[in-house]
Amino acid sequence: MPATEVSSTGAEGAPAEGAPAAQPMPRLVHPALLASVFVIATSGLVYELITGTLASYVLGDSVTQFSFVIGLYLFAMGIGSYLSQYVETRLLERFVEIELALALVGGLSAPMLFRAYTALGAFRALLYGLVLLIGVLVGLEIPLLIRLLNFSLDLKRLVARVLTLDYIGALAASLLFPSLLLPRLGIHRTSLFFGLLNAAVALTSTFLFPLERAVVARLRALCLVVIAALGVAFALVSRFIERSEALYFGAPIVYAAQSPYQRLVITKSPRTTRLFLNGNLQFSSDDEHRYHEVLVHPAVAALGRDPRRALILGGGDGLAARELLRYPSVEQILLVDLDAAVTTAFRDLPLAADLNRGSLRDPRVVIRNEDAFKYLEESTESFDLAIVDFPDPGNYAVGKLYTDAFYHLLRQRLSMRGLAVIQATSPQYARESFWCVVTTLEAAGFTTAPLHVYVPSFGEWGFILAGGEGLTAPGALRIDPAGLRFLDASGVPELFRFPRDIGRVEAPVNRLNDQKLVAVYTREWAEWSR
């Protein structure tokens, strides 16, 4: 066959019996199909990022989940590439059908996974099944495109162009996903949008090669049906997600937002307001006062003097700041929280601002949306008191904020007699994890005083006072209970007493190069969820 012609079968070799004679390939076929390589590469990686992100949201430990998803996806691509050798006839038809299958599976992947998580309870099986299927379909695409283009380009130039566009598309996806797609479209609309792009590639391909009229009609009809279905899903997905989330959270959703880092949901029932990040409860308004009073006021009492400058790391809901602002001596609170979506919601949303009594609008509170580790590395400021209120160390991104390296930096930001208090997970459900944080603080040179309190929404919860050698003995702390709902002077010593079943156990130091705490924490909470 001449290098400038393609058969109606789209296969190497002679046309099928009864097929029209080979025709010259249109001049626009090359750039159009090469552009398809870019779309295919971008969409394939976006689907991978979507499944990896949802896996880290639901299953925790983002490093493990992304590693497994990437490995499984690449393995599945290898299977697809191997299987492509058995597609011997009607290459263009098979390519269009594969594109449409990918459009449906990839486009609907995020809504399907979310539904499985909120209602069906089969998230893990569906996750890995979708990753395998998407990988196989993507693995089939590129070999078929190369064989289609091989009729009019020499192999050396063809492979160079296809692989170049494939890698550029992967780079585009990796840059656009966290910076534009996830915060602007959200994870569900992003998957549907790229499903529509895959369907558009399939439809465009039917105009690039001469095919039998009946075949063209069938393929274009399929393309239009898939595009219509994905378009309807794109238009209605917000309503679907709202209903699914309301079912999952068990209360009406009054606010929801997707940031580059997490999904933020606030629910309101007749009794309580709750905050969820990535589906995990952060606080409930009917008992958060127990948590935040114990987080803040024993630390202020242990300081032994009126605090003037305070640092809050995390705590973007403003509830710890609310407790600190009870002290007239406070001149400035610097609140460092990575996610502007959280601080903005709890500053501007009336329901949320009522909970923190407008603390994030107080002129004494300065908000900085940046990574806490980076802030401590670059800062030269000094504080009387630091309140460290991060999420639990369920992944390595958060785990670094519980390392001895982080606590060494924290010590440098405390004044001569300053001290810190650290949220340190549950000594009941994650006993070794809690004492690992204690051990790590001591390895960083702190004297520690662990304490705990029962919070109905979470169970027994732990905190750690950390200061110099002169840290006030827990029994000597004096707290003014005026305005407090839970703490009183007589109950303070009990906070520092640990029964035998949650008492100290041997635990490793959590260092930046190994982050042993993440593995311990994941194991302990997994044992309780069985």
ROKOLMAR-363385 format. One record per residue (C-alpha): residue in one letter; x, y, z. Coordinates in steps of 0.1 Angstrom, whole numbers, padded with zeros to 4 digits, always signed. Layout:
! ROKOLMAR-363385
AXYZ ...
//
This chain:
! ROKOLMAR-363385
M+0000+0000+0000 P+0014+0035-0008 A+0025+0055+0022 T+0000+0082+0015 E-0031+0059+0015 V-0052+0042+0041 S-0077+0014+0036 S-0113+0015+0048 T-0104-0013+0072 G-0078+0008+0089 A-0056-0024+0091 E-0022-0032+0077 G-0025-0051+0044 A-0051-0052+0017 P-0086-0038+0020 A-0114-0062+0029 E-0134-0077+0001 G-0161-0053-0011 A-0145-0023+0006 P-0141+0009-0014 A-0107+0015-0030 A-0080+0032-0009 Q-0081+0069-0009 P-0054+0095-0001 M-0053+0106+0035 P-0065+0142+0040 R-0037+0167+0048 L-0053+0176+0082 V-0052+0140+0094 H-0017+0143+0108 P-0021+0174+0131 A-0056+0163+0141 L-0046+0128+0152 L-0014+0141+0168 A-0035+0166+0187 S-0056+0136+0198 V-0024+0121+0214 F-0022+0152+0235 V-0058+0149+0247 I-0054+0112+0253 A-0022+0117+0274 T-0037+0146+0294 S-0070+0128+0301 G-0053+0095+0310 L-0032+0112+0337 V-0061+0133+0349 Y-0081+0101+0355 E-0051+0087+0374 L-0048+0119+0395 I-0086+0118+0402 T-0085+0082+0414 G-0053+0088+0435 T-0068+0119+0451 L-0101+0102+0460 A-0081+0072+0473 S-0061+0095+0496 Y-0092+0113+0507 V-0110+0080+0517 L-0082+0056+0525 G-0057+0080+0539 D-0019+0079+0535 S-0015+0097+0502 V+0019+0084+0495 T+0008+0048+0497 Q-0024+0054+0477 F-0008+0074+0449 S+0020+0048+0447 F-0004+0020+0444 V-0027+0038+0419 I+0002+0048+0397 G+0018+0014+0397 L-0015-0004+0390 Y-0024+0022+0362 L+0010+0017+0345 F+0007-0021+0348 A-0028-0019+0332 M-0014+0003+0304 G+0011-0024+0297 I-0017-0050+0294 G-0036-0027+0270 S-0005-0022+0249 Y+0000-0059+0247 L-0036-0066+0238 S-0035-0040+0210 Q-0016-0065+0188 Y-0047-0086+0186 V-0067-0058+0170 E-0060-0066+0134 T-0088-0051+0113 R-0109-0019+0113 L-0084+0000+0134 L-0103+0033+0132 E-0136+0018+0144 R-0119+0000+0173 F-0101+0033+0182 V-0133+0052+0183 E-0150+0025+0204 I-0121+0025+0228 E-0122+0063+0231 L-0160+0062+0239 A-0155+0035+0265 L-0127+0056+0281 A-0150+0086+0280 L-0177+0068+0299 V-0155+0050+0324 G-0131+0078+0330 G-0157+0106+0329 L-0179+0089+0354 S-0151+0076+0376 A-0153+0103+0403 P-0191+0103+0407 M-0191+0065+0408 L-0163+0063+0434 F-0180+0090+0455 R-0213+0071+0453 A-0195+0039+0463 Y-0180+0056+0493 T-0211+0073+0506 A-0237+0045+0499 L-0224+0012+0487 G-0194+0006+0509 A-0174-0010+0481 F-0150+0018+0475 R-0117-0001+0474 A-0129-0028+0450 L-0144-0002+0426 L-0114+0021+0428 Y-0089-0006+0418 G-0113-0020+0392 L-0116+0014+0375 V-0079+0021+0376 L-0073-0012+0359 L-0100-0006+0333 I-0089+0030+0325 G-0052+0018+0323 V-0061-0009+0298 L-0081+0014+0276 V-0054+0041+0276 G-0028+0014+0269 L-0048+0004+0238 E-0051+0039+0224 I-0016+0049+0216 P-0005+0017+0197 L-0037+0020+0176 L-0030+0056+0168 I+0006+0048+0159 R-0006+0021+0135 L-0032+0045+0120 L-0006+0072+0114 N+0020+0048+0102 F+0003+0048+0068 S+0015+0083+0061 L+0046+0090+0083 D+0078+0071+0086 L+0082+0052+0119 K+0111+0073+0132 R+0093+0106+0130 L+0060+0091+0140 V+0073+0076+0173 A+0091+0108+0181 R+0061+0130+0176 V+0036+0107+0194 L+0058+0102+0225 T+0067+0139+0226 L+0030+0149+0227 D+0023+0121+0251 Y+0048+0134+0276 I+0038+0171+0271 G+0002+0161+0277 A+0012+0144+0310 L+0030+0175+0321 A+0000+0197+0313 A-0023+0174+0333 S+0000+0174+0363 L+0002+0212+0363 L-0034+0220+0356 F-0050+0195+0380 P-0040+0210+0413 S-0038+0246+0402 L-0069+0250+0380 L-0090+0219+0375 L-0095+0208+0411 P-0102+0242+0427 R-0123+0256+0398 L-0142+0226+0385 G-0140+0202+0414 I-0131+0166+0412 H-0164+0154+0397 R-0167+0179+0370 T-0131+0175+0361 S-0136+0138+0354 L-0167+0145+0333 F-0150+0173+0314 F-0122+0150+0303 G-0147+0123+0295 L-0163+0148+0271 L-0129+0155+0256 N-0123+0118+0250 A-0158+0116+0233 A-0149+0146+0212 V-0117+0129+0200 A-0137+0099+0191 L-0162+0120+0171 T-0135+0140+0154 S-0117+0108+0143 T-0148+0097+0122 F-0142+0127+0099 L-0105+0120+0093 F-0106+0087+0074 P-0128+0074+0046 L-0152+0048+0060 E-0183+0030+0048 R-0214+0052+0052 A-0232+0028+0075 V-0201+0025+0098 V-0197+0063+0100 A-0234+0067+0109 R-0231+0041+0136 L-0200+0056+0151 R-0212+0091+0150 A-0245+0082+0166 L-0226+0064+0194 C-0204+0095+0199 L-0234+0118+0201 V-0251+0095+0226 V-0220+0094+0249 I-0215+0132+0246 A-0252+0138+0255 A-0250+0115+0285 L-0218+0131+0298 G-0232+0165+0292 V-0263+0158+0312 A-0242+0143+0339 F-0219+0174+0339 A-0250+0196+0343 L-0266+0176+0371 V-0235+0163+0390 S-0236+0191+0416 R-0272+0181+0426 F-0261+0144+0427 I-0232+0152+0450 E-0253+0173+0473 R-0278+0145+0477 S-0251+0119+0482 E-0233+0140+0508 A-0265+0148+0526 L-0272+0111+0528 Y-0236+0103+0540 F-0233+0131+0565 G-0268+0126+0579 A-0277+0163+0580 P-0284+0191+0555 I-0253+0207+0540 V-0252+0244+0544 Y-0218+0250+0528 A-0194+0230+0506 A-0162+0239+0488 Q-0133+0222+0471 S-0099+0237+0476 P-0066+0224+0461 Y-0060+0205+0493 Q-0094+0191+0505 R-0131+0191+0503 L-0148+0213+0530 V-0184+0205+0541 I-0204+0222+0568 T-0237+0206+0579 K-0264+0220+0601 S-0290+0200+0620 P-0315+0212+0647 R-0290+0203+0674 T-0255+0208+0660 T-0232+0223+0633 R-0204+0201+0620 L-0173+0206+0599 F-0160+0178+0577 L-0128+0178+0557 N-0125+0151+0531 G-0154+0133+0548 N-0137+0133+0582 L-0154+0150+0611 Q-0133+0179+0625 F-0157+0192+0651 S-0193+0192+0663 S-0206+0224+0678 D-0223+0206+0707 D-0190+0194+0722 E-0161+0213+0705 H-0159+0235+0736 R-0144+0206+0755 Y-0117+0201+0729 H-0108+0238+0725 E-0110+0248+0762 V-0085+0220+0771 L-0064+0228+0741 V-0059+0265+0751 H-0065+0273+0788 P-0042+0248+0806 A-0014+0261+0783 V-0021+0297+0792 A-0022+0287+0829 A+0011+0268+0825 L+0027+0299+0809 G+0025+0316+0843 R+0020+0351+0829 D-0004+0369+0806 P+0002+0360+0770 R+0009+0389+0746 R+0019+0373+0713 A+0005+0339+0703 L+0010+0316+0673 I-0017+0292+0661 L-0005+0266+0636 G-0036+0250+0619 G-0068+0260+0636 G-0083+0276+0605 D-0118+0274+0620 G-0109+0301+0645 L-0121+0282+0675 A-0087+0281+0692 A-0084+0318+0685 R-0118+0324+0701 E-0105+0309+0733 L-0073+0329+0732 L-0091+0362+0727 R-0107+0358+0761 Y-0075+0371+0776 P-0073+0409+0775 S-0035+0408+0775 V-0034+0392+0740 E-0020+0418+0715 Q-0016+0396+0684 I-0024+0361+0673 L-0007+0349+0641 L-0028+0321+0626 V-0009+0300+0600 D-0032+0276+0581 L-0024+0262+0547 D-0060+0263+0533 A-0075+0296+0525 A-0108+0280+0518 V-0111+0271+0555 T-0101+0305+0569 T-0122+0323+0544 A-0153+0302+0552 F-0149+0307+0590 R-0143+0344+0586 D-0171+0353+0561 L-0198+0326+0565 P-0222+0339+0592 L-0230+0304+0606 A-0193+0296+0609 A-0183+0330+0622 D-0210+0327+0649 L-0192+0296+0662 N-0159+0313+0666 R-0175+0346+0677 G-0160+0364+0648 S-0124+0357+0660 L-0110+0357+0624 R-0123+0392+0619 D-0107+0405+0651 P-0080+0430+0643 R-0056+0412+0666 V-0057+0381+0645 V-0034+0380+0615 I-0040+0351+0590 R-0013+0337+0568 N-0023+0309+0544 E+0010+0290+0539 D+0027+0258+0549 A+0035+0258+0586 F+0068+0240+0582 K+0079+0266+0556 Y+0068+0294+0579 L+0088+0282+0608 E+0119+0277+0586 E+0117+0313+0573 S+0103+0332+0603 T+0123+0352+0629 E+0093+0361+0650 S+0090+0352+0687 F+0059+0341+0706 D+0049+0335+0742 L+0026+0307+0733 A+0022+0283+0703 I-0010+0263+0697 V-0004+0235+0673 D-0037+0222+0660 F-0031+0201+0630 P-0051+0171+0617 D-0040+0137+0628 P-0009+0123+0610 G-0027+0100+0586 N-0004+0108+0557 Y+0032+0120+0551 A+0022+0155+0542 V+0008+0160+0577 G+0032+0136+0593 K+0061+0160+0587 L+0044+0184+0611 Y+0049+0159+0639 T+0086+0153+0634 D+0115+0162+0656 A+0127+0186+0628 F+0094+0205+0630 Y+0096+0207+0668 H+0132+0220+0667 L+0119+0248+0645 L+0090+0254+0668 R+0113+0258+0698 Q+0132+0285+0680 R+0100+0306+0677 L+0092+0305+0714 S+0103+0332+0737 M+0126+0326+0768 R+0098+0311+0789 G+0074+0303+0761 L+0056+0270+0756 A+0035+0251+0731 V+0005+0228+0732 I+0001+0201+0706 Q-0030+0182+0694 A-0018+0146+0695 T-0047+0123+0685 S-0064+0098+0708 P-0044+0080+0735 Q-0073+0055+0736 Y-0076+0046+0699 A-0040+0054+0689 R-0021+0049+0721 E+0014+0043+0706 S+0008+0072+0682 F+0000+0096+0711 W+0031+0086+0730 C+0052+0088+0699 V+0044+0125+0697 V+0055+0128+0733 T+0087+0110+0727 T+0094+0131+0696 L+0089+0164+0715 E+0113+0152+0742 A+0138+0143+0715 A+0136+0179+0703 G+0145+0192+0737 F+0110+0199+0752 T+0098+0190+0787 T+0064+0176+0783 A+0031+0173+0802 P+0006+0151+0784 L-0031+0156+0791 H-0064+0142+0778 V-0102+0149+0778 Y-0133+0130+0768 V-0150+0146+0737 P-0182+0127+0729 S-0178+0131+0691 F-0144+0116+0692 G-0138+0097+0724 E-0108+0102+0746 W-0085+0128+0731 G-0050+0139+0739 F-0028+0170+0740 I+0007+0177+0751 L+0021+0208+0769 A+0057+0214+0758 G+0081+0239+0773 G+0114+0243+0791 E+0126+0226+0823 G+0106+0250+0844 L+0072+0238+0829 T+0047+0243+0857 A+0036+0211+0874 P+0001+0201+0862 G-0013+0201+0898 A-0004+0237+0903 L-0022+0251+0874 R-0049+0276+0881 I-0077+0283+0856 D-0103+0311+0858 P-0135+0293+0848 A-0154+0325+0841 G-0172+0321+0807 L-0160+0285+0802 R-0185+0257+0796 F-0164+0227+0806 L-0132+0235+0825 D-0131+0244+0862 A-0103+0247+0887 S-0110+0214+0905 G-0111+0194+0872 V-0077+0205+0859 P-0055+0179+0877 E-0076+0151+0863 L-0067+0161+0828 F-0031+0151+0835 R-0038+0117+0850 F-0036+0088+0826 P-0053+0054+0835 R-0033+0023+0829 D-0050+0014+0796 I-0040+0047+0780 G-0008+0052+0800 R+0027+0057+0785 V+0041+0030+0763 E+0074+0028+0744 A+0072+0046+0711 P+0097+0057+0684 V+0109+0092+0676 N+0092+0105+0645 R+0119+0118+0623 L+0116+0135+0589 N+0135+0109+0570 D+0113+0079+0581 Q+0081+0093+0596 K+0074+0062+0616 L+0044+0079+0632 V+0024+0077+0600 A+0027+0039+0598 V+0019+0035+0635 Y-0011+0058+0633 T-0025+0041+0602 R-0021+0006+0618 E-0037+0016+0651 W-0068+0033+0636 A-0072+0005+0611 E-0074-0020+0640 W-0102+0000+0656 S-0122+0002+0623 R-0123-0036+0618 
//
